[in-house]
Amino acid sequence: MAVATIYKYDPERAKKLLAEAGWKPGPEGVLVNEKGERLEFEFRCQAGRREHEQAQAIISDYWKKIGVRANIKNLPTRL
């Protein structure tokens, strides 16, 4: 059975690794690559699930602190 590795929360190390990978501070504090593309993603969960939405807000803030934009887009239960 595989065991997951647990990493300590270390935003400074994350920033360093992203910089080594070529990401630089851009507009609005969001990292950009050499082409000017922003480091961002859609962060989805099911709308109305309060605990998930609260966790999502906290995790999104962690990403923001290192220059990554997590765009929250929650979807209804039924499409």
mmJSON file of the N, C-alpha and C atoms, coordinates in Angstrom:
{"data_MODEL":{"atom_site":{
"group_PDB":["ATOM","ATOM","ATOM","ATOM","ATOM","ATOM","ATOM","ATOM","ATOM","ATOM","ATOM","ATOM","ATOM","ATOM","ATOM","ATOM","ATOM","ATOM","ATOM","ATOM","ATOM","ATOM","ATOM","ATOM","ATOM","ATOM","ATOM","ATOM","ATOM","ATOM","ATOM","ATOM","ATOM","ATOM","ATOM","ATOM","ATOM","ATOM","ATOM","ATOM","ATOM","ATOM","ATOM","ATOM","ATOM","ATOM","ATOM","ATOM","ATOM","ATOM","ATOM","ATOM","ATOM","ATOM","ATOM","ATOM","ATOM","ATOM","ATOM","ATOM","ATOM","ATOM","ATOM","ATOM","ATOM","ATOM","ATOM","ATOM","ATOM","ATOM","ATOM","ATOM","ATOM","ATOM","ATOM","ATOM","ATOM","ATOM","ATOM","ATOM","ATOM","ATOM","ATOM","ATOM","ATOM","ATOM","ATOM","ATOM","ATOM","ATOM","ATOM","ATOM","ATOM","ATOM","ATOM","ATOM","ATOM","ATOM","ATOM","ATOM","ATOM","ATOM","ATOM","ATOM","ATOM","ATOM","ATOM","ATOM","ATOM","ATOM","ATOM","ATOM","ATOM","ATOM","ATOM","ATOM","ATOM","ATOM","ATOM","ATOM","ATOM","ATOM","ATOM","ATOM","ATOM","ATOM","ATOM","ATOM","ATOM","ATOM","ATOM","ATOM","ATOM","ATOM","ATOM","ATOM","ATOM","ATOM","ATOM","ATOM","ATOM","ATOM","ATOM","ATOM","ATOM","ATOM","ATOM","ATOM","ATOM","ATOM","ATOM","ATOM","ATOM","ATOM","ATOM","ATOM","ATOM","ATOM","ATOM","ATOM","ATOM","ATOM","ATOM","ATOM","ATOM","ATOM","ATOM","ATOM","ATOM","ATOM","ATOM","ATOM","ATOM","ATOM","ATOM","ATOM","ATOM","ATOM","ATOM","ATOM","ATOM","ATOM","ATOM","ATOM","ATOM","ATOM","ATOM","ATOM","ATOM","ATOM","ATOM","ATOM","ATOM","ATOM","ATOM","ATOM","ATOM","ATOM","ATOM","ATOM","ATOM","ATOM","ATOM","ATOM","ATOM","ATOM","ATOM","ATOM","ATOM","ATOM","ATOM","ATOM","ATOM","ATOM","ATOM","ATOM","ATOM","ATOM","ATOM","ATOM","ATOM","ATOM","ATOM","ATOM","ATOM","ATOM","ATOM","ATOM","ATOM","ATOM","ATOM","ATOM","ATOM","ATOM","ATOM","ATOM","ATOM"],
"id":[1,2,3,4,5,6,7,8,9,10,11,12,13,14,15,16,17,18,19,20,21,22,23,24,25,26,27,28,29,30,31,32,33,34,35,36,37,38,39,40,41,42,43,44,45,46,47,48,49,50,51,52,53,54,55,56,57,58,59,60,61,62,63,64,65,66,67,68,69,70,71,72,73,74,75,76,77,78,79,80,81,82,83,84,85,86,87,88,89,90,91,92,93,94,95,96,97,98,99,100,101,102,103,104,105,106,107,108,109,110,111,112,113,114,115,116,117,118,119,120,121,122,123,124,125,126,127,128,129,130,131,132,133,134,135,136,137,138,139,140,141,142,143,144,145,146,147,148,149,150,151,152,153,154,155,156,157,158,159,160,161,162,163,164,165,166,167,168,169,170,171,172,173,174,175,176,177,178,179,180,181,182,183,184,185,186,187,188,189,190,191,192,193,194,195,196,197,198,199,200,201,202,203,204,205,206,207,208,209,210,211,212,213,214,215,216,217,218,219,220,221,222,223,224,225,226,227,228,229,230,231,232,233,234,235,236,237],
"type_symbol":["N","C","C","N","C","C","N","C","C","N","C","C","N","C","C","N","C","C","N","C","C","N","C","C","N","C","C","N","C","C","N","C","C","N","C","C","N","C","C","N","C","C","N","C","C","N","C","C","N","C","C","N","C","C","N","C","C","N","C","C","N","C","C","N","C","C","N","C","C","N","C","C","N","C","C","N","C","C","N","C","C","N","C","C","N","C","C","N","C","C","N","C","C","N","C","C","N","C","C","N","C","C","N","C","C","N","C","C","N","C","C","N","C","C","N","C","C","N","C","C","N","C","C","N","C","C","N","C","C","N","C","C","N","C","C","N","C","C","N","C","C","N","C","C","N","C","C","N","C","C","N","C","C","N","C","C","N","C","C","N","C","C","N","C","C","N","C","C","N","C","C","N","C","C","N","C","C","N","C","C","N","C","C","N","C","C","N","C","C","N","C","C","N","C","C","N","C","C","N","C","C","N","C","C","N","C","C","N","C","C","N","C","C","N","C","C","N","C","C","N","C","C","N","C","C","N","C","C","N","C","C","N","C","C","N","C","C"],
"label_atom_id":["N","CA","C","N","CA","C","N","CA","C","N","CA","C","N","CA","C","N","CA","C","N","CA","C","N","CA","C","N","CA","C","N","CA","C","N","CA","C","N","CA","C","N","CA","C","N","CA","C","N","CA","C","N","CA","C","N","CA","C","N","CA","C","N","CA","C","N","CA","C","N","CA","C","N","CA","C","N","CA","C","N","CA","C","N","CA","C","N","CA","C","N","CA","C","N","CA","C","N","CA","C","N","CA","C","N","CA","C","N","CA","C","N","CA","C","N","CA","C","N","CA","C","N","CA","C","N","CA","C","N","CA","C","N","CA","C","N","CA","C","N","CA","C","N","CA","C","N","CA","C","N","CA","C","N","CA","C","N","CA","C","N","CA","C","N","CA","C","N","CA","C","N","CA","C","N","CA","C","N","CA","C","N","CA","C","N","CA","C","N","CA","C","N","CA","C","N","CA","C","N","CA","C","N","CA","C","N","CA","C","N","CA","C","N","CA","C","N","CA","C","N","CA","C","N","CA","C","N","CA","C","N","CA","C","N","CA","C","N","CA","C","N","CA","C","N","CA","C","N","CA","C","N","CA","C","N","CA","C","N","CA","C","N","CA","C","N","CA","C","N","CA","C","N","CA","C"],
"label_alt_id":[null,null,null,null,null,null,null,null,null,null,null,null,null,null,null,null,null,null,null,null,null,null,null,null,null,null,null,null,null,null,null,null,null,null,null,null,null,null,null,null,null,null,null,null,null,null,null,null,null,null,null,null,null,null,null,null,null,null,null,null,null,null,null,null,null,null,null,null,null,null,null,null,null,null,null,null,null,null,null,null,null,null,null,null,null,null,null,null,null,null,null,null,null,null,null,null,null,null,null,null,null,null,null,null,null,null,null,null,null,null,null,null,null,null,null,null,null,null,null,null,null,null,null,null,null,null,null,null,null,null,null,null,null,null,null,null,null,null,null,null,null,null,null,null,null,null,null,null,null,null,null,null,null,null,null,null,null,null,null,null,null,null,null,null,null,null,null,null,null,null,null,null,null,null,null,null,null,null,null,null,null,null,null,null,null,null,null,null,null,null,null,null,null,null,null,null,null,null,null,null,null,null,null,null,null,null,null,null,null,null,null,null,null,null,null,null,null,null,null,null,null,null,null,null,null,null,null,null,null,null,null,null,null,null,null,null,null],
"label_comp_id":["MET","MET","MET","ALA","ALA","ALA","VAL","VAL","VAL","ALA","ALA","ALA","THR","THR","THR","ILE","ILE","ILE","TYR","TYR","TYR","LYS","LYS","LYS","TYR","TYR","TYR","ASP","ASP","ASP","PRO","PRO","PRO","GLU","GLU","GLU","ARG","ARG","ARG","ALA","ALA","ALA","LYS","LYS","LYS","LYS","LYS","LYS","LEU","LEU","LEU","LEU","LEU","LEU","ALA","ALA","ALA","GLU","GLU","GLU","ALA","ALA","ALA","GLY","GLY","GLY","TRP","TRP","TRP","LYS","LYS","LYS","PRO","PRO","PRO","GLY","GLY","GLY","PRO","PRO","PRO","GLU","GLU","GLU","GLY","GLY","GLY","VAL","VAL","VAL","LEU","LEU","LEU","VAL","VAL","VAL","ASN","ASN","ASN","GLU","GLU","GLU","LYS","LYS","LYS","GLY","GLY","GLY","GLU","GLU","GLU","ARG","ARG","ARG","LEU","LEU","LEU","GLU","GLU","GLU","PHE","PHE","PHE","GLU","GLU","GLU","PHE","PHE","PHE","ARG","ARG","ARG","CYS","CYS","CYS","GLN","GLN","GLN","ALA","ALA","ALA","GLY","GLY","GLY","ARG","ARG","ARG","ARG","ARG","ARG","GLU","GLU","GLU","HIS","HIS","HIS","GLU","GLU","GLU","GLN","GLN","GLN","ALA","ALA","ALA","GLN","GLN","GLN","ALA","ALA","ALA","ILE","ILE","ILE","ILE","ILE","ILE","SER","SER","SER","ASP","ASP","ASP","TYR","TYR","TYR","TRP","TRP","TRP","LYS","LYS","LYS","LYS","LYS","LYS","ILE","ILE","ILE","GLY","GLY","GLY","VAL","VAL","VAL","ARG","ARG","ARG","ALA","ALA","ALA","ASN","ASN","ASN","ILE","ILE","ILE","LYS","LYS","LYS","ASN","ASN","ASN","LEU","LEU","LEU","PRO","PRO","PRO","THR","THR","THR","ARG","ARG","ARG","LEU","LEU","LEU"],
"label_asym_id":["A","A","A","A","A","A","A","A","A","A","A","A","A","A","A","A","A","A","A","A","A","A","A","A","A","A","A","A","A","A","A","A","A","A","A","A","A","A","A","A","A","A","A","A","A","A","A","A","A","A","A","A","A","A","A","A","A","A","A","A","A","A","A","A","A","A","A","A","A","A","A","A","A","A","A","A","A","A","A","A","A","A","A","A","A","A","A","A","A","A","A","A","A","A","A","A","A","A","A","A","A","A","A","A","A","A","A","A","A","A","A","A","A","A","A","A","A","A","A","A","A","A","A","A","A","A","A","A","A","A","A","A","A","A","A","A","A","A","A","A","A","A","A","A","A","A","A","A","A","A","A","A","A","A","A","A","A","A","A","A","A","A","A","A","A","A","A","A","A","A","A","A","A","A","A","A","A","A","A","A","A","A","A","A","A","A","A","A","A","A","A","A","A","A","A","A","A","A","A","A","A","A","A","A","A","A","A","A","A","A","A","A","A","A","A","A","A","A","A","A","A","A","A","A","A","A","A","A","A","A","A","A","A","A","A","A","A"],
"label_entity_id":["1","1","1","1","1","1","1","1","1","1","1","1","1","1","1","1","1","1","1","1","1","1","1","1","1","1","1","1","1","1","1","1","1","1","1","1","1","1","1","1","1","1","1","1","1","1","1","1","1","1","1","1","1","1","1","1","1","1","1","1","1","1","1","1","1","1","1","1","1","1","1","1","1","1","1","1","1","1","1","1","1","1","1","1","1","1","1","1","1","1","1","1","1","1","1","1","1","1","1","1","1","1","1","1","1","1","1","1","1","1","1","1","1","1","1","1","1","1","1","1","1","1","1","1","1","1","1","1","1","1","1","1","1","1","1","1","1","1","1","1","1","1","1","1","1","1","1","1","1","1","1","1","1","1","1","1","1","1","1","1","1","1","1","1","1","1","1","1","1","1","1","1","1","1","1","1","1","1","1","1","1","1","1","1","1","1","1","1","1","1","1","1","1","1","1","1","1","1","1","1","1","1","1","1","1","1","1","1","1","1","1","1","1","1","1","1","1","1","1","1","1","1","1","1","1","1","1","1","1","1","1","1","1","1","1","1","1"],
"label_seq_id":[1,1,1,2,2,2,3,3,3,4,4,4,5,5,5,6,6,6,7,7,7,8,8,8,9,9,9,10,10,10,11,11,11,12,12,12,13,13,13,14,14,14,15,15,15,16,16,16,17,17,17,18,18,18,19,19,19,20,20,20,21,21,21,22,22,22,23,23,23,24,24,24,25,25,25,26,26,26,27,27,27,28,28,28,29,29,29,30,30,30,31,31,31,32,32,32,33,33,33,34,34,34,35,35,35,36,36,36,37,37,37,38,38,38,39,39,39,40,40,40,41,41,41,42,42,42,43,43,43,44,44,44,45,45,45,46,46,46,47,47,47,48,48,48,49,49,49,50,50,50,51,51,51,52,52,52,53,53,53,54,54,54,55,55,55,56,56,56,57,57,57,58,58,58,59,59,59,60,60,60,61,61,61,62,62,62,63,63,63,64,64,64,65,65,65,66,66,66,67,67,67,68,68,68,69,69,69,70,70,70,71,71,71,72,72,72,73,73,73,74,74,74,75,75,75,76,76,76,77,77,77,78,78,78,79,79,79],
"pdbx_PDB_ins_code":[null,null,null,null,null,null,null,null,null,null,null,null,null,null,null,null,null,null,null,null,null,null,null,null,null,null,null,null,null,null,null,null,null,null,null,null,null,null,null,null,null,null,null,null,null,null,null,null,null,null,null,null,null,null,null,null,null,null,null,null,null,null,null,null,null,null,null,null,null,null,null,null,null,null,null,null,null,null,null,null,null,null,null,null,null,null,null,null,null,null,null,null,null,null,null,null,null,null,null,null,null,null,null,null,null,null,null,null,null,null,null,null,null,null,null,null,null,null,null,null,null,null,null,null,null,null,null,null,null,null,null,null,null,null,null,null,null,null,null,null,null,null,null,null,null,null,null,null,null,null,null,null,null,null,null,null,null,null,null,null,null,null,null,null,null,null,null,null,null,null,null,null,null,null,null,null,null,null,null,null,null,null,null,null,null,null,null,null,null,null,null,null,null,null,null,null,null,null,null,null,null,null,null,null,null,null,null,null,null,null,null,null,null,null,null,null,null,null,null,null,null,null,null,null,null,null,null,null,null,null,null,null,null,null,null,null,null],
"Cartn_x":[0.844,0.0,0.892,0.631,1.417,1.048,2.041,1.833,2.156,1.284,1.493,2.54,3.318,4.29,3.6,3.807,3.219,4.295,3.995,4.94,4.493,5.448,5.186,4.785,3.847,3.442,4.618,5.124,6.311,6.183,5.442,5.231,6.525,7.523,8.79,9.488,9.447,10.042,9.249,7.933,7.095,7.433,7.587,7.953,9.298,10.24,11.571,11.491,10.745,10.606,9.925,8.909,8.227,9.16,9.962,10.929,11.96,12.424,13.382,12.781,11.462,10.762,10.443,10.846,10.671,9.494,8.775,7.63,8.105,7.603,7.995,6.755,6.893,5.746,5.228,3.909,3.273,2.212,1.343,0.272,-0.619,-1.078,-2.002,-1.399,-0.07,0.579,0.509,0.026,-0.085,1.173,1.749,2.953,2.668,3.68,3.581,4.828,4.671,5.825,6.433,7.419,8.114,7.208,6.089,5.127,4.09,4.162,3.194,1.92,1.901,0.728,0.683,-0.498,-0.668,-0.782,-0.272,-0.372,-1.677,-2.707,-4.032,-4.776,-5.77,-6.589,-7.977,-8.934,-10.29,-10.34,-10.862,-10.956,-12.438,-12.879,-14.311,-14.683,-15.912,-16.539,-18.047,-18.784,-20.235,-20.775,-21.565,-22.145,-23.055,-23.049,-23.927,-23.333,-22.174,-21.518,-20.618,-21.173,-20.544,-19.116,-18.898,-17.561,-16.557,-16.987,-16.097,-15.801,-16.818,-16.622,-15.712,-15.825,-14.947,-13.502,-13.319,-11.973,-11.411,-12.247,-11.847,-11.325,-11.995,-11.569,-10.207,-10.0,-8.722,-7.598,-7.84,-6.823,-6.515,-7.539,-7.347,-6.435,-6.597,-5.747,-4.297,-4.091,-2.729,-2.069,-2.815,-2.282,-1.957,-2.851,-2.657,-1.365,-1.051,0.154,1.441,1.403,2.605,2.498,1.439,1.325,0.522,-0.25,-1.071,-2.532,-3.245,-4.659,-5.504,-6.287,-7.237,-8.623,-9.172,-10.484,-11.572,-12.303,-13.349,-14.572,-15.004,-16.204,-16.936,-17.994,-18.737,-19.945,-20.171,-21.206,-22.419,-23.606,-24.81,-24.806,-25.598,-25.68,-26.121,-27.109,-27.628,-27.32,-26.793,-26.483,-27.587],
"Cartn_y":[-1.177,0.0,1.244,2.156,3.393,4.354,5.032,6.013,7.392,8.346,9.708,10.42,11.245,12.073,13.336,13.698,14.916,15.987,17.114,18.221,19.335,19.951,21.082,22.29,23.091,24.317,25.276,25.611,26.454,27.359,28.477,29.349,29.929,30.159,30.704,29.695,28.44,27.398,27.271,27.366,27.298,28.437,29.65,30.798,30.565,30.011,29.741,28.721,27.653,26.623,27.175,28.002,28.602,29.542,30.313,31.216,30.408,29.307,28.442,27.858,27.685,27.149,28.241,29.483,30.563,31.489,31.317,32.179,33.441,34.597,35.889,36.678,37.58,38.405,39.228,39.246,40.006,40.928,41.426,42.325,41.686,42.514,42.084,41.016,40.888,39.918,38.482,38.263,36.909,36.606,35.438,35.047,34.88,35.204,35.03,34.305,33.605,32.943,33.868,33.382,34.222,34.693,33.991,34.397,35.377,35.656,36.551,35.86,34.523,33.759,33.699,33.959,33.977,32.561,32.388,31.099,31.105,30.553,30.524,29.276,28.912,27.748,27.923,27.138,27.129,26.124,26.571,25.746,25.487,24.292,23.974,23.026,23.209,22.226,22.37,21.552,21.583,22.751,23.595,24.755,24.297,25.072,24.792,23.876,23.346,22.489,23.389,23.895,24.948,24.623,23.419,23.056,23.077,22.594,22.586,24.012,24.861,26.246,27.003,26.709,27.353,26.889,25.594,25.065,25.636,25.75,26.303,27.734,28.542,29.925,29.968,29.096,29.043,28.599,27.541,27.023,28.039,28.714,29.759,30.86,31.207,32.228,31.747,30.474,29.919,30.099,29.772,29.937,31.404,32.289,33.723,34.221,33.715,34.15,33.823,32.873,32.547,33.024,33.767,34.362,33.576,32.6,31.784,32.154,32.422,32.765,31.509,31.198,30.091,30.709,30.632,31.213,30.248,30.633,29.77,29.806,28.628,28.491,27.25,27.471,26.349,26.035,24.771,24.305,23.812,24.007,23.511,21.982,21.443,19.994,19.335,19.925,19.369,20.325,19.787,20.616,20.541],
"Cartn_z":[0.0,0.0,0.0,-0.906,-1.009,0.118,0.608,1.67,1.105,1.345,0.851,1.697,1.041,1.748,2.225,3.463,4.014,4.036,3.397,3.346,4.28,4.949,5.828,4.975,5.457,4.771,4.777,3.607,3.496,2.273,2.398,1.242,0.673,1.492,0.984,0.071,0.45,-0.409,-1.704,-1.605,-2.802,-3.758,-3.226,-4.065,-4.749,-3.999,-4.549,-5.682,-5.476,-6.507,-7.754,-7.564,-8.711,-9.469,-8.743,-9.38,-10.174,-9.605,-10.306,-11.577,-11.581,-12.75,-13.776,-13.481,-14.447,-14.217,-13.123,-12.83,-12.116,-12.586,-12.019,-11.622,-10.638,-10.24,-11.422,-11.564,-12.632,-12.068,-12.945,-12.513,-11.443,-10.542,-9.487,-8.575,-8.572,-7.698,-8.168,-9.394,-9.932,-10.749,-10.538,-11.261,-12.751,-13.566,-15.018,-15.518,-16.644,-17.255,-18.303,-19.034,-20.011,-21.147,-21.383,-22.411,-21.87,-20.56,-19.937,-19.49,-19.54,-19.113,-17.595,-17.056,-15.6,-15.046,-13.84,-13.152,-12.368,-12.992,-12.373,-12.817,-12.031,-12.354,-11.768,-12.288,-11.746,-10.61,-9.482,-8.279,-8.052,-8.357,-8.322,-7.19,-6.736,-5.859,-6.054,-5.392,-5.501,-4.681,-5.31,-4.627,-3.488,-2.412,-1.289,-0.232,-0.478,0.523,1.355,2.424,3.222,3.66,4.177,4.647,3.501,2.336,1.175,0.721,0.711,0.288,1.258,2.546,3.528,3.341,3.152,2.909,1.613,0.629,-0.662,-0.507,0.292,0.521,1.219,2.181,2.903,1.968,1.213,0.293,-0.798,-1.297,-2.309,-1.781,-0.515,0.105,0.205,0.499,0.518,-0.85,-1.912,-3.268,-3.546,-3.146,-3.389,-2.747,-1.571,-0.852,-1.596,-2.519,-3.291,-4.74,-5.048,-6.377,-7.383,-6.92,-7.813,-7.594,-8.677,-8.55,-8.735,-7.714,-7.763,-7.914,-9.11,-9.392,-8.943,-7.915,-7.368,-8.279,-8.683,-9.509,-9.027,-8.259,-7.711,-8.579,-8.765,-9.671,-8.895,-9.464,-8.8,-8.754,-7.844,-7.697,-8.989,-9.629,-10.885,-12.01,-13.074,-14.247,-15.263],
"occupancy":[1.0,1.0,1.0,1.0,1.0,1.0,1.0,1.0,1.0,1.0,1.0,1.0,1.0,1.0,1.0,1.0,1.0,1.0,1.0,1.0,1.0,1.0,1.0,1.0,1.0,1.0,1.0,1.0,1.0,1.0,1.0,1.0,1.0,1.0,1.0,1.0,1.0,1.0,1.0,1.0,1.0,1.0,1.0,1.0,1.0,1.0,1.0,1.0,1.0,1.0,1.0,1.0,1.0,1.0,1.0,1.0,1.0,1.0,1.0,1.0,1.0,1.0,1.0,1.0,1.0,1.0,1.0,1.0,1.0,1.0,1.0,1.0,1.0,1.0,1.0,1.0,1.0,1.0,1.0,1.0,1.0,1.0,1.0,1.0,1.0,1.0,1.0,1.0,1.0,1.0,1.0,1.0,1.0,1.0,1.0,1.0,1.0,1.0,1.0,1.0,1.0,1.0,1.0,1.0,1.0,1.0,1.0,1.0,1.0,1.0,1.0,1.0,1.0,1.0,1.0,1.0,1.0,1.0,1.0,1.0,1.0,1.0,1.0,1.0,1.0,1.0,1.0,1.0,1.0,1.0,1.0,1.0,1.0,1.0,1.0,1.0,1.0,1.0,1.0,1.0,1.0,1.0,1.0,1.0,1.0,1.0,1.0,1.0,1.0,1.0,1.0,1.0,1.0,1.0,1.0,1.0,1.0,1.0,1.0,1.0,1.0,1.0,1.0,1.0,1.0,1.0,1.0,1.0,1.0,1.0,1.0,1.0,1.0,1.0,1.0,1.0,1.0,1.0,1.0,1.0,1.0,1.0,1.0,1.0,1.0,1.0,1.0,1.0,1.0,1.0,1.0,1.0,1.0,1.0,1.0,1.0,1.0,1.0,1.0,1.0,1.0,1.0,1.0,1.0,1.0,1.0,1.0,1.0,1.0,1.0,1.0,1.0,1.0,1.0,1.0,1.0,1.0,1.0,1.0,1.0,1.0,1.0,1.0,1.0,1.0,1.0,1.0,1.0,1.0,1.0,1.0,1.0,1.0,1.0,1.0,1.0,1.0],
"B_iso_or_equiv":[0.0,0.0,0.0,0.0,0.0,0.0,0.0,0.0,0.0,0.0,0.0,0.0,0.0,0.0,0.0,0.0,0.0,0.0,0.0,0.0,0.0,0.0,0.0,0.0,0.0,0.0,0.0,0.0,0.0,0.0,0.0,0.0,0.0,0.0,0.0,0.0,0.0,0.0,0.0,0.0,0.0,0.0,0.0,0.0,0.0,0.0,0.0,0.0,0.0,0.0,0.0,0.0,0.0,0.0,0.0,0.0,0.0,0.0,0.0,0.0,0.0,0.0,0.0,0.0,0.0,0.0,0.0,0.0,0.0,0.0,0.0,0.0,0.0,0.0,0.0,0.0,0.0,0.0,0.0,0.0,0.0,0.0,0.0,0.0,0.0,0.0,0.0,0.0,0.0,0.0,0.0,0.0,0.0,0.0,0.0,0.0,0.0,0.0,0.0,0.0,0.0,0.0,0.0,0.0,0.0,0.0,0.0,0.0,0.0,0.0,0.0,0.0,0.0,0.0,0.0,0.0,0.0,0.0,0.0,0.0,0.0,0.0,0.0,0.0,0.0,0.0,0.0,0.0,0.0,0.0,0.0,0.0,0.0,0.0,0.0,0.0,0.0,0.0,0.0,0.0,0.0,0.0,0.0,0.0,0.0,0.0,0.0,0.0,0.0,0.0,0.0,0.0,0.0,0.0,0.0,0.0,0.0,0.0,0.0,0.0,0.0,0.0,0.0,0.0,0.0,0.0,0.0,0.0,0.0,0.0,0.0,0.0,0.0,0.0,0.0,0.0,0.0,0.0,0.0,0.0,0.0,0.0,0.0,0.0,0.0,0.0,0.0,0.0,0.0,0.0,0.0,0.0,0.0,0.0,0.0,0.0,0.0,0.0,0.0,0.0,0.0,0.0,0.0,0.0,0.0,0.0,0.0,0.0,0.0,0.0,0.0,0.0,0.0,0.0,0.0,0.0,0.0,0.0,0.0,0.0,0.0,0.0,0.0,0.0,0.0,0.0,0.0,0.0,0.0,0.0,0.0,0.0,0.0,0.0,0.0,0.0,0.0],
"pdbx_formal_charge":[null,null,null,null,null,null,null,null,null,null,null,null,null,null,null,null,null,null,null,null,null,null,null,null,null,null,null,null,null,null,null,null,null,null,null,null,null,null,null,null,null,null,null,null,null,null,null,null,null,null,null,null,null,null,null,null,null,null,null,null,null,null,null,null,null,null,null,null,null,null,null,null,null,null,null,null,null,null,null,null,null,null,null,null,null,null,null,null,null,null,null,null,null,null,null,null,null,null,null,null,null,null,null,null,null,null,null,null,null,null,null,null,null,null,null,null,null,null,null,null,null,null,null,null,null,null,null,null,null,null,null,null,null,null,null,null,null,null,null,null,null,null,null,null,null,null,null,null,null,null,null,null,null,null,null,null,null,null,null,null,null,null,null,null,null,null,null,null,null,null,null,null,null,null,null,null,null,null,null,null,null,null,null,null,null,null,null,null,null,null,null,null,null,null,null,null,null,null,null,null,null,null,null,null,null,null,null,null,null,null,null,null,null,null,null,null,null,null,null,null,null,null,null,null,null,null,null,null,null,null,null,null,null,null,null,null,null],
"auth_seq_id":[1,1,1,2,2,2,3,3,3,4,4,4,5,5,5,6,6,6,7,7,7,8,8,8,9,9,9,10,10,10,11,11,11,12,12,12,13,13,13,14,14,14,15,15,15,16,16,16,17,17,17,18,18,18,19,19,19,20,20,20,21,21,21,22,22,22,23,23,23,24,24,24,25,25,25,26,26,26,27,27,27,28,28,28,29,29,29,30,30,30,31,31,31,32,32,32,33,33,33,34,34,34,35,35,35,36,36,36,37,37,37,38,38,38,39,39,39,40,40,40,41,41,41,42,42,42,43,43,43,44,44,44,45,45,45,46,46,46,47,47,47,48,48,48,49,49,49,50,50,50,51,51,51,52,52,52,53,53,53,54,54,54,55,55,55,56,56,56,57,57,57,58,58,58,59,59,59,60,60,60,61,61,61,62,62,62,63,63,63,64,64,64,65,65,65,66,66,66,67,67,67,68,68,68,69,69,69,70,70,70,71,71,71,72,72,72,73,73,73,74,74,74,75,75,75,76,76,76,77,77,77,78,78,78,79,79,79],
"auth_comp_id":["MET","MET","MET","ALA","ALA","ALA","VAL","VAL","VAL","ALA","ALA","ALA","THR","THR","THR","ILE","ILE","ILE","TYR","TYR","TYR","LYS","LYS","LYS","TYR","TYR","TYR","ASP","ASP","ASP","PRO","PRO","PRO","GLU","GLU","GLU","ARG","ARG","ARG","ALA","ALA","ALA","LYS","LYS","LYS","LYS","LYS","LYS","LEU","LEU","LEU","LEU","LEU","LEU","ALA","ALA","ALA","GLU","GLU","GLU","ALA","ALA","ALA","GLY","GLY","GLY","TRP","TRP","TRP","LYS","LYS","LYS","PRO","PRO","PRO","GLY","GLY","GLY","PRO","PRO","PRO","GLU","GLU","GLU","GLY","GLY","GLY","VAL","VAL","VAL","LEU","LEU","LEU","VAL","VAL","VAL","ASN","ASN","ASN","GLU","GLU","GLU","LYS","LYS","LYS","GLY","GLY","GLY","GLU","GLU","GLU","ARG","ARG","ARG","LEU","LEU","LEU","GLU","GLU","GLU","PHE","PHE","PHE","GLU","GLU","GLU","PHE","PHE","PHE","ARG","ARG","ARG","CYS","CYS","CYS","GLN","GLN","GLN","ALA","ALA","ALA","GLY","GLY","GLY","ARG","ARG","ARG","ARG","ARG","ARG","GLU","GLU","GLU","HIS","HIS","HIS","GLU","GLU","GLU","GLN","GLN","GLN","ALA","ALA","ALA","GLN","GLN","GLN","ALA","ALA","ALA","ILE","ILE","ILE","ILE","ILE","ILE","SER","SER","SER","ASP","ASP","ASP","TYR","TYR","TYR","TRP","TRP","TRP","LYS","LYS","LYS","LYS","LYS","LYS","ILE","ILE","ILE","GLY","GLY","GLY","VAL","VAL","VAL","ARG","ARG","ARG","ALA","ALA","ALA","ASN","ASN","ASN","ILE","ILE","ILE","LYS","LYS","LYS","ASN","ASN","ASN","LEU","LEU","LEU","PRO","PRO","PRO","THR","THR","THR","ARG","ARG","ARG","LEU","LEU","LEU"],
"auth_asym_id":["A","A","A","A","A","A","A","A","A","A","A","A","A","A","A","A","A","A","A","A","A","A","A","A","A","A","A","A","A","A","A","A","A","A","A","A","A","A","A","A","A","A","A","A","A","A","A","A","A","A","A","A","A","A","A","A","A","A","A","A","A","A","A","A","A","A","A","A","A","A","A","A","A","A","A","A","A","A","A","A","A","A","A","A","A","A","A","A","A","A","A","A","A","A","A","A","A","A","A","A","A","A","A","A","A","A","A","A","A","A","A","A","A","A","A","A","A","A","A","A","A","A","A","A","A","A","A","A","A","A","A","A","A","A","A","A","A","A","A","A","A","A","A","A","A","A","A","A","A","A","A","A","A","A","A","A","A","A","A","A","A","A","A","A","A","A","A","A","A","A","A","A","A","A","A","A","A","A","A","A","A","A","A","A","A","A","A","A","A","A","A","A","A","A","A","A","A","A","A","A","A","A","A","A","A","A","A","A","A","A","A","A","A","A","A","A","A","A","A","A","A","A","A","A","A","A","A","A","A","A","A","A","A","A","A","A","A"],
"auth_atom_id":["N","CA","C","N","CA","C","N","CA","C","N","CA","C","N","CA","C","N","CA","C","N","CA","C","N","CA","C","N","CA","C","N","CA","C","N","CA","C","N","CA","C","N","CA","C","N","CA","C","N","CA","C","N","CA","C","N","CA","C","N","CA","C","N","CA","C","N","CA","C","N","CA","C","N","CA","C","N","CA","C","N","CA","C","N","CA","C","N","CA","C","N","CA","C","N","CA","C","N","CA","C","N","CA","C","N","CA","C","N","CA","C","N","CA","C","N","CA","C","N","CA","C","N","CA","C","N","CA","C","N","CA","C","N","CA","C","N","CA","C","N","CA","C","N","CA","C","N","CA","C","N","CA","C","N","CA","C","N","CA","C","N","CA","C","N","CA","C","N","CA","C","N","CA","C","N","CA","C","N","CA","C","N","CA","C","N","CA","C","N","CA","C","N","CA","C","N","CA","C","N","CA","C","N","CA","C","N","CA","C","N","CA","C","N","CA","C","N","CA","C","N","CA","C","N","CA","C","N","CA","C","N","CA","C","N","CA","C","N","CA","C","N","CA","C","N","CA","C","N","CA","C","N","CA","C","N","CA","C","N","CA","C","N","CA","C","N","CA","C","N","CA","C","N","CA","C"],
"pdbx_PDB_model_num":[1,1,1,1,1,1,1,1,1,1,1,1,1,1,1,1,1,1,1,1,1,1,1,1,1,1,1,1,1,1,1,1,1,1,1,1,1,1,1,1,1,1,1,1,1,1,1,1,1,1,1,1,1,1,1,1,1,1,1,1,1,1,1,1,1,1,1,1,1,1,1,1,1,1,1,1,1,1,1,1,1,1,1,1,1,1,1,1,1,1,1,1,1,1,1,1,1,1,1,1,1,1,1,1,1,1,1,1,1,1,1,1,1,1,1,1,1,1,1,1,1,1,1,1,1,1,1,1,1,1,1,1,1,1,1,1,1,1,1,1,1,1,1,1,1,1,1,1,1,1,1,1,1,1,1,1,1,1,1,1,1,1,1,1,1,1,1,1,1,1,1,1,1,1,1,1,1,1,1,1,1,1,1,1,1,1,1,1,1,1,1,1,1,1,1,1,1,1,1,1,1,1,1,1,1,1,1,1,1,1,1,1,1,1,1,1,1,1,1,1,1,1,1,1,1,1,1,1,1,1,1,1,1,1,1,1,1]
}}}
